[in-house]
Amino acid sequence: MKAAVFKGKGSVLIEEGFEKPSIQSDEVLIKVKKVGICGTDVGSYETGGPYIPGNIIGHEFSGEIVEIGENVKKLKLGNRVTVNPQIPCHECYYCIRNQENMCKLQNYALGTTENGAMRDFINVKAERVHILPENVSYEDGAIVEPLSIVIQGIRESSFKIGDNVAIIGAGPIGLFAIQVLRVSGANKIYVLEPVESKQKKAIELGADKAFDPKLWNKIVRLTDKIGPDHIFDCVGLSSTVTTSLSLIKKGGCITIIGMHDSSYEINNARLITINSITIKGTYGYTQDVYKTALSLLEQRKIKVEPIITNRIKIDEVTQMFEKLANPPHDELKVFVDFE
């Protein structure tokens, strides 16, 4: 069996000779169908972490159950499923308060600290498995994870129906944020994105206007010269936080969803105090949010197909990482196909 293995900074290699995993009594074995390449995967490729060298990557995935542990009761052979890749302890302060995204084992997950799904078969705990509704495809199922990140971020913000919103970054997370905010009752949605093809995609999926980040002041003029109520930063760089602080209205809220391993300085941090700005970070998602993401897909309220720009086989993964780590490029969501 082949697998895509993280080897360290600038290196994801395809290795052979992996055996089909065995399962424990509380696990199922899944025949992998689709695996999405995530921005976090690319970030670790660029910086060397936080992924652990030697681990198989892949945490956005779907597949079919082909083997069931003896203590698993609610799942059946042949179930089409997706998997919440987070591995919480279930015992800490946060877990017992339904905040497993803040578990003390915060980065403990399939594809990061544990072997992930970019291979033919993966064994997972049954409790992390979610059955796909009939009208939700395997590709849709592999989208549940990034969609959950967006839903969690919007839930944790102070967004209200009728608010004006700006989104920084029109990659997959930003494009899902447009759709979730439109469903949630946003008034105007503006996007800052340097790649023209992604600006057009943002408009296609519900944004009112999309601009190059250098033209952020146009959004100020479009919001009665006061700025948007909320900004969702789906990039998380020094430059995007700096832009957000200049763009947001006084008393507004910036929610940072995008995450990078490198640290940075905020050049105009004084605006946080002067303009009474709230900055909020958000990380991961809960099981309830995962179910909400599945429900939105089942109701066809989220469009997935326009965000898919490439479908590749496992032997093409190394070359794709080289491309994704060298922007600008037109790629959005790339799927590795195991069918």
MOLIN-V449425 format. One record per residue. N is the residue number from 1. PHI is phi in whole degrees, 0 to 359 (* if undefined). NEAR is the number of other ideal C-beta (glycine too) atoms within 10 Angstrom. Layout:
n | phi | near
N | PHI | NEAR
N | PHI | NEAR
This chain:
n | phi | near
1 | * | 13
2 | 273 | 17
3 | 208 | 24
4 | 268 | 26
5 | 244 | 21
6 | 282 | 26
7 | 253 | 15
8 | 131 | 14
9 | 306 | 12
10 | 72 | 12
11 | 214 | 13
12 | 235 | 24
13 | 241 | 12
14 | 265 | 15
15 | 241 | 14
16 | 245 | 7
17 | 95 | 7
18 | 283 | 15
19 | 272 | 7
20 | 298 | 15
21 | 294 | 17
22 | 269 | 9
23 | 242 | 20
24 | 269 | 14
25 | 296 | 10
26 | 255 | 13
27 | 241 | 22
28 | 233 | 26
29 | 256 | 20
30 | 245 | 27
31 | 280 | 15
32 | 292 | 25
33 | 248 | 22
34 | 224 | 23
35 | 226 | 29
36 | 270 | 26
37 | 273 | 26
38 | 261 | 21
39 | 300 | 21
40 | 292 | 22
41 | 301 | 28
42 | 293 | 21
43 | 299 | 20
44 | 293 | 23
45 | 300 | 22
46 | 285 | 17
47 | 252 | 14
48 | 96 | 16
49 | 192 | 15
50 | 273 | 12
51 | 299 | 24
52 | 265 | 14
53 | 305 | 13
54 | 101 | 11
55 | 272 | 18
56 | 286 | 19
57 | 274 | 28
58 | 112 | 29
59 | 234 | 24
60 | 254 | 30
61 | 204 | 31
62 | 216 | 29
63 | 180 | 30
64 | 239 | 17
65 | 287 | 21
66 | 241 | 14
67 | 204 | 17
68 | 231 | 18
69 | 291 | 17
70 | 296 | 9
71 | 262 | 10
72 | 271 | 20
73 | 249 | 9
74 | 260 | 9
75 | 242 | 15
76 | 230 | 11
77 | 301 | 11
78 | 91 | 8
79 | 302 | 18
80 | 274 | 18
81 | 218 | 22
82 | 236 | 29
83 | 225 | 28
84 | 285 | 27
85 | 281 | 22
86 | 294 | 24
87 | 237 | 19
88 | 278 | 24
89 | 278 | 13
90 | 69 | 11
91 | 235 | 11
92 | 282 | 16
93 | 310 | 10
94 | 281 | 17
95 | 299 | 18
96 | 286 | 11
97 | 251 | 9
98 | 58 | 10
99 | 235 | 14
100 | 296 | 23
101 | 293 | 21
102 | 248 | 15
103 | 307 | 20
104 | 299 | 12
105 | 264 | 16
106 | 309 | 15
107 | 262 | 15
108 | 279 | 15
109 | 197 | 20
110 | 297 | 25
111 | 88 | 27
112 | 238 | 24
113 | 271 | 15
114 | 238 | 16
115 | 300 | 21
116 | 261 | 28
117 | 255 | 31
118 | 277 | 29
119 | 197 | 25
120 | 288 | 16
121 | 225 | 20
122 | 219 | 28
123 | 261 | 17
124 | 220 | 25
125 | 294 | 17
126 | 300 | 21
127 | 295 | 13
128 | 266 | 20
129 | 267 | 20
130 | 236 | 19
131 | 286 | 16
132 | 281 | 21
133 | 301 | 14
134 | 303 | 7
135 | 268 | 10
136 | 255 | 22
137 | 285 | 16
138 | 297 | 22
139 | 293 | 19
140 | 302 | 23
141 | 298 | 27
142 | 282 | 28
143 | 267 | 28
144 | 304 | 29
145 | 297 | 25
146 | 295 | 23
147 | 296 | 27
148 | 296 | 27
149 | 301 | 27
150 | 295 | 27
151 | 299 | 23
152 | 300 | 22
153 | 298 | 28
154 | 289 | 23
155 | 299 | 16
156 | 279 | 17
157 | 281 | 22
158 | 260 | 12
159 | 303 | 21
160 | 231 | 12
161 | 305 | 8
162 | 93 | 10
163 | 285 | 20
164 | 270 | 21
165 | 228 | 27
166 | 242 | 30
167 | 240 | 29
168 | 257 | 29
169 | 101 | 27
170 | 247 | 29
171 | 280 | 22
172 | 306 | 27
173 | 296 | 22
174 | 298 | 27
175 | 289 | 30
176 | 290 | 30
177 | 298 | 32
178 | 304 | 28
179 | 291 | 22
180 | 294 | 23
181 | 293 | 23
182 | 295 | 17
183 | 297 | 14
184 | 275 | 15
185 | 98 | 11
186 | 296 | 26
187 | 281 | 15
188 | 248 | 17
189 | 238 | 25
190 | 245 | 25
191 | 231 | 30
192 | 248 | 30
193 | 202 | 25
194 | 284 | 14
195 | 271 | 18
196 | 299 | 12
197 | 297 | 15
198 | 283 | 22
199 | 300 | 19
200 | 296 | 14
201 | 295 | 24
202 | 298 | 26
203 | 296 | 15
204 | 302 | 13
205 | 263 | 21
206 | 126 | 18
207 | 288 | 28
208 | 279 | 18
209 | 213 | 17
210 | 223 | 22
211 | 226 | 19
212 | 296 | 13
213 | 305 | 16
214 | 294 | 10
215 | 257 | 11
216 | 302 | 19
217 | 295 | 13
218 | 297 | 14
219 | 292 | 22
220 | 301 | 18
221 | 295 | 9
222 | 283 | 17
223 | 247 | 19
224 | 56 | 9
225 | 63 | 9
226 | 244 | 13
227 | 98 | 25
228 | 288 | 27
229 | 291 | 23
230 | 224 | 25
231 | 234 | 31
232 | 250 | 31
233 | 273 | 25
234 | 262 | 30
235 | 243 | 25
236 | 82 | 20
237 | 252 | 16
238 | 305 | 14
239 | 294 | 12
240 | 283 | 21
241 | 293 | 23
242 | 299 | 17
243 | 298 | 21
244 | 301 | 28
245 | 294 | 22
246 | 282 | 14
247 | 272 | 22
248 | 296 | 26
249 | 290 | 20
250 | 299 | 11
251 | 80 | 12
252 | 279 | 23
253 | 234 | 19
254 | 249 | 24
255 | 252 | 23
256 | 263 | 22
257 | 261 | 27
258 | 293 | 22
259 | 220 | 16
260 | 232 | 15
261 | 286 | 13
262 | 282 | 10
263 | 273 | 6
264 | 203 | 13
265 | 260 | 8
266 | 259 | 14
267 | 294 | 13
268 | 245 | 13
269 | 301 | 14
270 | 300 | 10
271 | 295 | 17
272 | 302 | 15
273 | 280 | 8
274 | 301 | 11
275 | 256 | 15
276 | 52 | 11
277 | 268 | 19
278 | 261 | 14
279 | 244 | 17
280 | 232 | 14
281 | 263 | 13
282 | 215 | 19
283 | 217 | 15
284 | 65 | 22
285 | 188 | 26
286 | 255 | 22
287 | 299 | 17
288 | 298 | 14
289 | 294 | 23
290 | 301 | 22
291 | 293 | 14
292 | 297 | 19
293 | 300 | 28
294 | 298 | 22
295 | 296 | 13
296 | 297 | 19
297 | 292 | 23
298 | 297 | 15
299 | 280 | 11
300 | 61 | 11
301 | 270 | 12
302 | 238 | 24
303 | 268 | 14
304 | 258 | 21
305 | 307 | 9
306 | 296 | 13
307 | 271 | 21
308 | 278 | 17
309 | 248 | 16
310 | 201 | 16
311 | 232 | 14
312 | 231 | 14
313 | 262 | 11
314 | 300 | 19
315 | 292 | 11
316 | 262 | 15
317 | 296 | 25
318 | 302 | 13
319 | 294 | 11
320 | 293 | 18
321 | 298 | 23
322 | 300 | 12
323 | 290 | 13
324 | 295 | 18
325 | 275 | 15
326 | 231 | 10
327 | 290 | 12
328 | 280 | 10
329 | 210 | 13
330 | 266 | 12
331 | 290 | 20
332 | 245 | 19
333 | 266 | 25
334 | 251 | 23
335 | 254 | 22
336 | 263 | 27
337 | 263 | 15
338 | 249 | 22
339 | 281 | 10
